[in-house]
């Protein structure tokens, strides 16, 4: 009944504004979803590069039982200022016992890390695998496992833990920017709709 009382000009204005706003907010939602996927993929790619690099550098120290060298290496990696997303790095022997860990007080050399299904899946890895587990309502942990091989002999497993806390902070900034742009475009579309309606 309300639509019947509107003039042609008012109906045109309503159609233009509604359609434009729908397109703007749908596009914004899609852009935000796509950006979330891109940031997650980028985080996992960075973690995979770290895990692969640690795996390659661990082969010689493992062969020579140089536990101190393994520990120094993982500590150096996690202290890197350009990788704040690193939660931990651990190097395990083929039976899942700690050779080196960035938290040596909680995970001493020789301690088994076999408590959870995540730990057991990592131990069985024959290639790179990525697992995730929630740490809290707002934070997830991605565990990337890369086995260390020398001539088809499995010497151990490197596990790298990544937090998505920093990624979500970046996503929140992007979300705010997208919503600000959507609001700006909405105001422009309303102004253009009013202008066009008055031209009829």
C-alpha positions as CSV (number, residue, x, y, z in Angstrom):
1,X,0.0,0.0,0.0
2,X,2.8,2.4,0.8
3,X,4.4,1.8,-2.7
4,X,1.1,2.6,-4.3
5,X,1.1,6.1,-2.7
6,X,4.6,6.9,-4.1
7,X,5.1,9.0,-7.2
8,X,7.1,7.6,-10.1
9,X,10.0,9.9,-9.1
10,X,9.9,8.4,-5.6
11,X,9.7,4.9,-6.8
12,X,12.6,5.4,-9.1
13,X,14.6,7.0,-6.3
14,X,13.9,4.1,-4.0
15,X,14.8,1.5,-6.7
16,X,18.1,3.2,-7.5
17,X,19.1,3.6,-3.9
18,X,18.1,0.1,-2.8
19,X,19.8,-1.6,-5.8
20,X,23.0,0.4,-5.4
21,X,23.2,-0.2,-1.7
22,X,22.6,-4.0,-2.2
23,X,25.4,-4.1,-4.7
24,X,27.8,-2.1,-2.5
25,X,27.3,-4.2,0.6
26,X,27.3,-7.5,-1.2
27,X,30.6,-6.5,-2.9
28,X,32.0,-5.4,0.4
29,X,31.1,-8.7,2.0
30,X,32.7,-10.7,-0.8
31,X,35.8,-8.6,-0.7
32,X,36.1,-9.1,3.0
33,X,35.6,-12.9,2.7
34,X,38.2,-13.1,-0.1
35,X,40.7,-11.0,1.9
36,X,40.3,-13.3,4.9
37,X,41.2,-16.3,2.7
38,X,44.2,-14.5,1.2
39,X,45.6,-13.5,4.6
40,X,45.1,-17.1,5.9
41,X,46.8,-18.6,2.9
42,X,49.7,-16.1,3.3
43,X,50.1,-17.0,7.0
44,X,50.3,-20.7,6.2
45,X,52.7,-20.1,3.3
46,X,55.0,-18.2,5.6
47,X,54.9,-20.9,8.2
48,X,55.5,-23.6,5.7
49,X,58.6,-21.7,4.4
50,X,59.9,-21.5,8.0
51,X,59.2,-25.2,8.7
52,X,60.9,-26.3,5.5
53,X,63.9,-24.1,6.2
54,X,64.3,-25.4,9.7
55,X,63.9,-29.0,8.4
56,X,66.8,-28.5,5.9
57,X,69.1,-26.9,8.5
58,X,68.3,-29.6,11.1
59,X,69.6,-32.5,9.2
60,X,73.3,-32.1,9.9
61,X,72.9,-31.3,13.7
62,X,70.5,-34.2,14.1
63,X,73.1,-36.6,12.4
64,X,75.8,-35.3,14.8
65,X,73.5,-35.2,17.9
66,X,74.2,-31.5,18.2
67,X,71.2,-30.6,20.4
68,X,72.7,-27.2,21.3
69,X,72.9,-26.2,17.7
70,X,69.3,-27.2,17.1
71,X,68.2,-25.2,20.2
72,X,70.2,-22.1,19.1
73,X,68.7,-22.3,15.6
74,X,65.0,-22.5,16.7
75,X,65.5,-19.7,19.3
76,X,67.0,-17.5,16.6
77,X,64.1,-18.1,14.3
78,X,61.4,-17.3,16.9
79,X,63.1,-14.1,18.1
80,X,63.0,-12.7,14.6
81,X,61.1,-9.4,14.7
82,X,59.5,-9.8,11.3
83,X,57.8,-13.1,12.3
84,X,55.7,-12.2,15.3
85,X,53.1,-14.8,14.2
86,X,55.5,-17.7,15.3
87,X,54.1,-19.3,18.4
88,X,56.7,-22.1,18.7
89,X,59.2,-24.3,16.8
90,X,60.0,-27.8,17.8
91,X,62.2,-30.5,16.4
92,X,61.3,-34.1,17.3
93,X,63.0,-37.4,16.6
94,X,61.1,-40.0,14.6
95,X,59.5,-41.3,17.8
96,X,58.1,-37.9,18.8
97,X,60.7,-37.0,21.5
98,X,61.9,-33.5,21.8
99,X,65.3,-32.6,20.3
100,X,64.8,-28.9,20.5
101,X,62.0,-26.6,21.5
102,X,61.6,-22.8,21.8
103,X,60.1,-23.4,25.3
104,X,62.7,-25.7,26.9
105,X,61.2,-25.3,30.3
106,X,57.9,-26.9,29.3
107,X,59.4,-29.3,26.7
108,X,62.7,-30.8,27.8
109,X,65.0,-32.8,25.6
110,X,63.8,-36.4,25.4
111,X,60.2,-35.6,26.5
112,X,57.6,-37.2,24.2
113,X,55.1,-35.0,22.5
114,X,52.2,-37.4,21.9
115,X,49.4,-36.1,24.0
116,X,46.8,-35.1,21.3
117,X,45.5,-36.3,18.0
118,X,47.3,-33.2,16.5
119,X,50.6,-34.6,18.0
120,X,50.0,-38.1,16.6
121,X,49.1,-36.8,13.1
122,X,52.3,-34.7,13.1
123,X,54.4,-37.8,14.0
124,X,52.9,-39.8,11.1
125,X,53.6,-37.1,8.6
126,X,55.4,-38.2,5.5
127,X,55.0,-34.8,3.8
128,X,54.0,-31.3,4.9
129,X,50.7,-31.2,6.7
130,X,48.8,-28.3,8.2
131,X,46.5,-28.7,11.2
132,X,44.5,-26.1,13.1
133,X,43.2,-25.9,16.7
134,X,41.3,-23.1,18.5
135,X,43.3,-21.4,21.3
136,X,40.4,-19.1,22.2
137,X,37.3,-17.7,20.7
138,X,39.3,-15.1,18.9
139,X,42.5,-17.0,18.1
140,X,43.5,-20.2,16.2
141,X,46.7,-22.1,16.1
142,X,48.0,-23.5,12.9
143,X,50.5,-26.4,13.4
144,X,52.7,-27.1,10.3
145,X,54.7,-30.4,10.3
146,X,57.6,-31.1,7.9
147,X,59.6,-34.3,8.2
148,X,63.4,-34.3,7.9
149,X,64.6,-36.8,5.4
150,X,68.1,-37.9,4.4
151,X,68.2,-40.3,1.5
152,X,64.7,-41.6,2.3
153,X,65.5,-42.0,6.0
154,X,63.3,-40.1,8.3
155,X,65.5,-38.3,10.9
156,X,62.8,-36.3,12.6
157,X,59.9,-33.9,12.4
158,X,59.9,-30.1,12.5
159,X,56.7,-28.5,13.8
160,X,56.0,-24.8,13.6
161,X,53.1,-23.2,15.4
162,X,51.4,-20.1,14.1
163,X,49.0,-17.8,15.7
164,X,46.4,-15.9,13.6
165,X,46.0,-13.2,16.2
166,X,48.0,-10.7,14.1
167,X,46.3,-11.7,10.9
168,X,42.9,-11.0,12.6
169,X,44.1,-7.5,13.6
170,X,45.1,-6.8,10.0
171,X,41.7,-8.1,8.9
172,X,39.9,-5.9,11.4
173,X,41.7,-2.8,9.9
174,X,40.8,-3.9,6.4
175,X,37.2,-4.5,7.5
176,X,37.0,-1.0,8.9
177,X,38.4,0.5,5.7
178,X,36.0,-1.5,3.5
179,X,33.0,-0.5,5.6
180,X,34.1,3.2,5.5
181,X,34.3,3.0,1.7
182,X,30.9,1.3,1.5
183,X,29.4,4.1,3.6
184,X,31.0,6.7,1.4
185,X,29.7,5.1,-1.8
186,X,26.3,4.7,-0.2
187,X,26.1,8.4,0.5
188,X,27.2,9.1,-3.1
189,X,24.7,6.7,-4.5
190,X,21.9,8.3,-2.5
191,X,22.9,11.8,-3.7
192,X,23.1,10.6,-7.3
193,X,19.7,8.9,-7.0
194,X,18.1,12.1,-5.7
195,X,19.7,14.1,-8.4
196,X,18.5,11.7,-11.2
197,X,15.0,11.5,-9.7
198,X,14.7,15.3,-9.8
199,X,15.7,15.3,-13.5
200,X,12.6,13.3,-14.4
